[in-house]
Amino acid sequence: MQLREIAIVKTGLVLSRKKAEFDHETMATYKLITLRNITNDGTIDSTTYEEFKSNDVLDSHYFTQEGDVLLRLSNPNTAVYIDKEASGLLIPSYFAIIKVDKSKLLPEFLAWYLNTKEVKKEFERFQSGTRIPSTNQNIIKTLPISITTIDKQKVLIDIYRLHLKEKELYRMLIEEKEKRFAGLSKQLLHKSEDNHG
């Protein structure tokens, strides 16, 4: 089965067409999702969103909606699932927007699937452009997809969420250990300076 049989794939807005050059041209200001907001794990870093000043009021289909899957069109082609918190963000043209038939495929499962090594290799094979290789809509639409039952998809998503939580906890633990080591080494250096001084 190909992805286009169970999903609609579109791309985001070409920003240059709607960008207000001067303040008096600004009809609306929107929060914009950018490549910086997408982590390598396929999660959204919501700490900062850029603002986009538009010379027009934009159509709703250019904004993230809960249940969407966004796919970065350039390497490393990271996919993210859009949850409630990440809805309402303006999507630029360097993302594909994928809306799936939820009765056959869960969006979170699709985001996980698109982030697997096998699929990323598939994207690399078909990328065009030499400076910044990118993936076109047709490659995404014709991507072969193997579907399992919704129940199995749910189980996999639950395991994946736990995996991401563990990774985050490890990252925080390592950060804490780094801080502790830096403090300890500073303390030891000052002590030895005091002894020599």
Backbone torsions as a table, in degrees:
resi	resn	phi	psi	omega
1	MET	NA	141.4	177.6
2	GLN	-100.0	153.8	-176.4
3	LEU	-57.7	-36.9	-177.3
4	ARG	-62.6	-19.1	179.4
5	GLU	-74.3	-19.1	-178.1
6	ILE	-129.3	9.0	-177.3
7	ALA	-151.4	154.9	172.4
8	ILE	-104.6	130.5	-178.6
9	VAL	-119.2	125.1	176.6
10	LYS	-134.0	171.2	173.7
11	THR	-114.0	163.3	-178.3
12	GLY	-73.9	-168.2	-175.4
13	LEU	-82.2	137.0	170.8
14	VAL	-76.3	103.5	-170.3
15	LEU	-58.9	-37.3	-175.3
16	SER	-59.5	-25.8	-179.4
17	ARG	-72.0	-26.7	-174.1
18	LYS	-117.9	4.8	-176.5
19	LYS	-74.0	129.1	176.8
20	ALA	-78.1	122.8	-179.2
21	GLU	-77.2	-33.0	-178.5
22	PHE	-128.3	154.6	-177.7
23	ASP	-55.3	-40.1	-176.5
24	HIS	-68.7	-14.1	177.3
25	GLU	-85.5	-12.5	-174.4
26	THR	-68.8	116.8	177.4
27	MET	-95.3	-29.2	-178.9
28	ALA	-159.1	153.0	176.1
29	THR	-120.8	130.5	-176.1
30	TYR	-124.9	153.7	170.6
31	LYS	-79.9	134.2	-173.7
32	LEU	-114.9	133.4	173.9
33	ILE	-89.3	130.9	-177.7
34	THR	-124.8	175.8	179.4
35	LEU	-59.9	-30.9	179.9
36	ARG	-64.3	-25.1	-178.9
37	ASN	-80.6	-7.8	-176.8
38	ILE	-103.0	119.5	180.0
39	THR	-85.2	163.6	178.6
40	ASN	-63.7	-23.8	179.7
41	ASP	-78.0	-7.9	-177.2
42	GLY	83.8	31.7	174.5
43	THR	-119.3	168.2	-177.7
44	ILE	-103.3	128.7	173.3
45	ASP	-90.0	105.4	-174.0
46	SER	-96.2	14.6	-177.6
47	THR	-66.3	-37.7	177.3
48	THR	-142.2	131.1	172.4
49	TYR	-116.0	141.5	176.1
50	GLU	-75.8	157.0	175.0
51	GLU	-101.6	142.2	178.3
52	PHE	-121.1	120.8	177.6
53	LYS	-91.7	118.0	-174.4
54	SER	-105.6	145.1	177.6
55	ASN	-89.0	11.8	-176.4
56	ASP	-153.7	159.6	171.8
57	VAL	-86.7	122.7	-170.4
58	LEU	-90.4	150.8	178.7
59	ASP	-67.0	150.2	-176.0
60	SER	-65.5	-23.9	-177.4
61	HIS	-70.9	-6.7	175.7
62	TYR	-89.7	4.5	-176.4
63	PHE	-116.6	148.3	-179.5
64	THR	-65.0	142.3	175.2
65	GLN	-128.5	146.4	178.9
66	GLU	-54.5	130.8	-179.8
67	GLY	99.7	-10.2	175.2
68	ASP	-73.2	157.9	168.9
69	VAL	-121.8	126.0	176.1
70	LEU	-101.3	139.3	178.0
71	LEU	-125.9	124.5	176.7
72	ARG	-67.6	128.3	-174.9
73	LEU	-81.7	-12.3	177.1
74	SER	-108.4	163.3	179.0
75	ASN	-55.4	135.4	10.1
76	PRO	-91.9	23.5	174.7
77	ASN	51.4	46.2	-179.4
78	THR	-73.9	136.8	177.1
79	ALA	-106.0	145.0	176.5
80	VAL	-133.0	144.0	175.3
81	TYR	-88.9	134.7	179.2
82	ILE	-94.2	115.9	177.2
83	ASP	-97.3	-174.5	-176.5
84	LYS	-57.9	-42.4	-176.7
85	GLU	-64.9	-29.9	-175.7
86	ALA	-97.2	11.4	-179.9
87	SER	-84.6	154.6	178.6
88	GLY	88.9	12.7	179.8
89	LEU	-96.4	142.3	178.7
90	LEU	-72.4	133.6	-176.6
91	ILE	-105.4	118.2	177.1
92	PRO	-78.6	168.5	-172.9
93	SER	-70.5	-6.7	177.2
94	TYR	-88.2	14.6	171.9
95	PHE	-124.7	144.3	168.0
96	ALA	-95.0	143.1	177.6
97	ILE	-107.1	122.5	-178.2
98	ILE	-116.9	121.9	177.6
99	LYS	-113.6	117.4	-173.6
100	VAL	-101.3	158.1	171.8
101	ASP	-76.7	103.5	-172.4
102	LYS	-67.9	-12.7	178.2
103	SER	-76.8	-18.4	-179.8
104	LYS	-110.2	-32.1	-173.4
105	LEU	-144.8	127.4	177.9
106	LEU	-80.0	133.9	-178.5
107	PRO	-55.7	-39.3	179.8
108	GLU	-63.9	-37.3	177.7
109	PHE	-65.0	-42.8	179.3
110	LEU	-61.0	-43.8	179.4
111	ALA	-59.7	-44.0	177.6
112	TRP	-61.3	-46.9	-177.5
113	TYR	-59.5	-44.3	-179.2
114	LEU	-65.8	-22.6	179.9
115	ASN	-90.7	1.7	178.6
116	THR	-72.7	153.4	-178.6
117	LYS	-56.9	-39.7	-177.7
118	GLU	-61.0	-45.2	-178.1
119	VAL	-69.6	-39.9	179.2
120	LYS	-62.4	-37.4	176.6
121	LYS	-63.9	-39.5	178.8
122	GLU	-60.7	-43.7	178.1
123	PHE	-62.6	-43.8	-179.2
124	GLU	-58.8	-38.2	-178.7
125	ARG	-60.4	-33.7	-172.9
126	PHE	-106.2	7.0	-176.4
127	GLN	-69.8	144.0	178.5
128	SER	-117.6	158.6	-178.4
129	GLY	98.7	139.9	-176.5
130	THR	-98.1	-41.3	-176.3
131	ARG	-73.1	-58.0	175.4
132	ILE	-123.9	96.2	-178.9
133	PRO	-61.7	137.4	178.9
134	SER	-135.4	162.1	-177.2
135	THR	-105.5	133.2	178.9
136	ASN	-95.5	168.2	-176.0
137	GLN	-57.2	-37.4	-176.6
138	ASN	-62.3	-38.5	178.7
139	ILE	-62.7	-41.3	-179.2
140	ILE	-67.3	-45.4	-177.7
141	LYS	-62.0	-36.7	-176.2
142	THR	-92.9	8.7	179.2
143	LEU	-62.7	125.2	177.8
144	PRO	-69.5	137.0	-177.5
145	ILE	-133.6	130.0	178.4
146	SER	-103.6	123.1	-174.9
147	ILE	-103.3	139.5	172.8
148	THR	-112.3	179.4	-178.1
149	THR	-65.1	156.5	178.8
150	ILE	-58.9	-39.3	179.8
151	ASP	-61.2	-43.4	178.7
152	LYS	-67.0	-36.1	177.3
153	GLN	-61.7	-42.6	179.6
154	LYS	-61.6	-43.7	179.8
155	VAL	-60.8	-46.1	-179.3
156	LEU	-62.2	-41.4	179.1
157	ILE	-61.8	-44.3	179.1
158	ASP	-59.8	-45.3	179.3
159	ILE	-63.2	-41.2	-179.0
160	TYR	-64.3	-41.5	177.6
161	ARG	-60.3	-42.8	177.9
162	LEU	-62.3	-41.7	179.0
163	HIS	-59.2	-44.7	179.8
164	LEU	-65.0	-40.2	178.0
165	LYS	-61.5	-44.7	178.4
166	GLU	-58.9	-45.4	-180.0
167	LYS	-59.5	-41.9	-179.8
168	GLU	-65.2	-41.5	178.8
169	LEU	-64.1	-42.2	177.0
170	TYR	-60.8	-42.8	-179.2
171	ARG	-61.2	-44.1	179.7
172	MET	-65.3	-40.0	178.6
173	LEU	-61.9	-44.8	179.3
174	ILE	-62.8	-41.9	177.8
175	GLU	-58.8	-45.2	179.7
176	GLU	-61.7	-44.4	-180.0
177	LYS	-63.2	-39.2	177.7
178	GLU	-60.6	-45.5	179.9
179	LYS	-62.5	-44.8	-178.9
180	ARG	-62.1	-44.0	179.5
181	PHE	-63.6	-41.8	179.5
182	ALA	-62.2	-42.9	179.3
183	GLY	-65.3	-43.1	-179.6
184	LEU	-64.4	-45.5	-178.8
185	SER	-65.1	-36.3	178.6
186	LYS	-64.2	-44.1	179.4
187	GLN	-59.7	-47.8	-178.9
188	LEU	-63.5	-40.1	179.1
189	LEU	-64.4	-42.2	179.1
190	HIS	-64.5	-37.7	179.0
191	LYS	-62.8	-44.6	-178.8
192	SER	-68.4	-31.8	175.7
193	GLU	-66.1	-39.6	178.6
194	ASP	-63.4	-39.8	-179.3
195	ASN	-65.1	-36.0	-178.8
196	HIS	-83.2	-21.5	-172.6
197	GLY	-80.5	NA	NA
